[in-house]
Amino acid sequence: MAWIYLTVAGILEIIWAFAMKQSLGFSKLVPSIVTIVTMIASFALLSLSMKSLPLGTAYTIWTGIGAVGAFLVGIVVLGEQATAMRIGAAVLIVSGLVLMKLSSPS
């Protein structure tokens, strides 16, 4: 169950990062509310996952899902650049996440 909590927490991190961008510095009400609600939910699920997962594993996976997910949303939704170096960096992050998962005892 901890891995499910962690995965959902990571997805919520992507949502709050995108909503924060859309809030334009918290000057738009709806994206600001979405940011705050999804941020709280993401932290709560991360906390639940840490009851049984090691801190380093849980936090690394959570931030990695958020980082790569936000990177992909930036490219697909916001039209940000998809250069070879940026894609290579994302591949390295995902590789690290896979290694972290494989090395986790839980």
Backbone torsions as a table, in degrees:
resi	resn	phi	psi	omega
1	MET	NA	-32.1	-178.8
2	ALA	-60.4	-38.1	-179.7
3	TRP	-68.7	-33.9	176.5
4	ILE	-66.5	-47.1	176.8
5	TYR	-55.9	-45.0	-177.0
6	LEU	-65.3	-41.7	178.9
7	THR	-63.4	-46.2	178.7
8	VAL	-64.4	-39.5	177.1
9	ALA	-60.0	-40.7	178.0
10	GLY	-65.5	-40.7	177.3
11	ILE	-64.2	-41.3	177.1
12	LEU	-64.3	-31.6	176.5
13	GLU	-64.1	-39.1	176.8
14	ILE	-62.1	-44.4	-178.6
15	ILE	-63.2	-45.6	-177.9
16	TRP	-69.2	-32.1	177.8
17	ALA	-65.5	-43.4	178.2
18	PHE	-64.7	-44.9	179.7
19	ALA	-63.1	-36.8	178.1
20	MET	-63.2	-40.9	176.9
21	LYS	-61.3	-42.4	-179.0
22	GLN	-71.0	-20.6	-178.0
23	SER	-74.8	-12.6	-179.5
24	LEU	52.4	58.9	178.7
25	GLY	71.5	35.2	-178.9
26	PHE	61.5	30.7	177.5
27	SER	-96.6	-9.0	176.2
28	LYS	-111.1	128.6	-171.3
29	LEU	-64.4	-54.7	-173.6
30	VAL	-62.2	-50.8	177.5
31	PRO	-61.9	-31.5	177.6
32	SER	-65.2	-43.1	178.2
33	ILE	-65.3	-43.8	178.5
34	VAL	-59.9	-42.3	178.5
35	THR	-57.7	-51.6	-175.4
36	ILE	-65.7	-44.7	-178.5
37	VAL	-65.6	-46.2	-178.8
38	THR	-70.9	-30.0	177.0
39	MET	-65.2	-46.6	179.0
40	ILE	-62.2	-44.5	179.5
41	ALA	-63.4	-40.5	179.2
42	SER	-62.6	-46.5	178.2
43	PHE	-63.2	-39.3	-179.7
44	ALA	-63.8	-44.1	179.3
45	LEU	-69.2	-36.7	174.7
46	LEU	-59.7	-44.3	179.7
47	SER	-61.0	-43.0	177.8
48	LEU	-62.7	-40.4	-179.0
49	SER	-66.2	-29.7	-178.8
50	MET	-74.0	-7.1	174.8
51	LYS	-64.0	-30.9	-178.5
52	SER	-124.2	-14.8	178.3
53	LEU	-98.5	148.7	176.3
54	PRO	-62.9	146.8	-179.8
55	LEU	-52.6	-52.1	-177.0
56	GLY	-59.2	-41.9	179.6
57	THR	-67.2	-51.9	-176.3
58	ALA	-60.4	-48.4	-176.2
59	TYR	-67.3	-40.0	179.5
60	THR	-64.4	-45.6	179.3
61	ILE	-63.2	-44.7	-179.1
62	TRP	-59.6	-49.7	-179.3
63	THR	-68.3	-33.7	179.4
64	GLY	-66.9	-44.4	176.5
65	ILE	-59.3	-45.2	179.9
66	GLY	-63.6	-43.4	-177.7
67	ALA	-66.2	-49.8	-178.4
68	VAL	-69.5	-39.6	178.3
69	GLY	-63.0	-44.4	178.3
70	ALA	-64.9	-37.3	176.4
71	PHE	-59.8	-46.6	-179.5
72	LEU	-66.6	-42.0	177.1
73	VAL	-61.5	-40.8	177.8
74	GLY	-58.2	-42.5	-179.6
75	ILE	-72.5	-51.2	-172.9
76	VAL	-73.5	-44.2	-173.4
77	VAL	-94.0	-40.7	-173.8
78	LEU	-98.4	-4.3	176.9
79	GLY	72.5	26.2	178.2
80	GLU	-72.0	161.1	-176.7
81	GLN	-66.3	142.5	175.2
82	ALA	-116.5	69.3	-179.8
83	THR	-77.2	161.3	179.3
84	ALA	-59.1	-39.6	-178.9
85	MET	-67.6	-40.6	178.7
86	ARG	-66.5	-41.8	178.0
87	ILE	-65.4	-41.6	177.0
88	GLY	-59.7	-41.7	178.1
89	ALA	-62.6	-41.9	178.6
90	ALA	-64.4	-39.1	177.5
91	VAL	-62.8	-40.5	177.5
92	LEU	-64.2	-39.4	177.6
93	ILE	-62.6	-47.4	180.0
94	VAL	-62.3	-39.6	177.2
95	SER	-59.9	-43.0	177.2
96	GLY	-62.7	-38.7	178.5
97	LEU	-64.2	-43.0	179.3
98	VAL	-62.6	-45.5	179.3
99	LEU	-63.2	-39.1	178.5
100	MET	-63.3	-42.8	178.4
101	LYS	-63.7	-44.4	-178.8
102	LEU	-66.4	-27.6	-178.7
103	SER	-89.4	-4.5	-178.0
104	SER	-79.2	134.1	179.5
105	PRO	-72.2	-20.1	-176.7
106	SER	-90.4	NA	NA
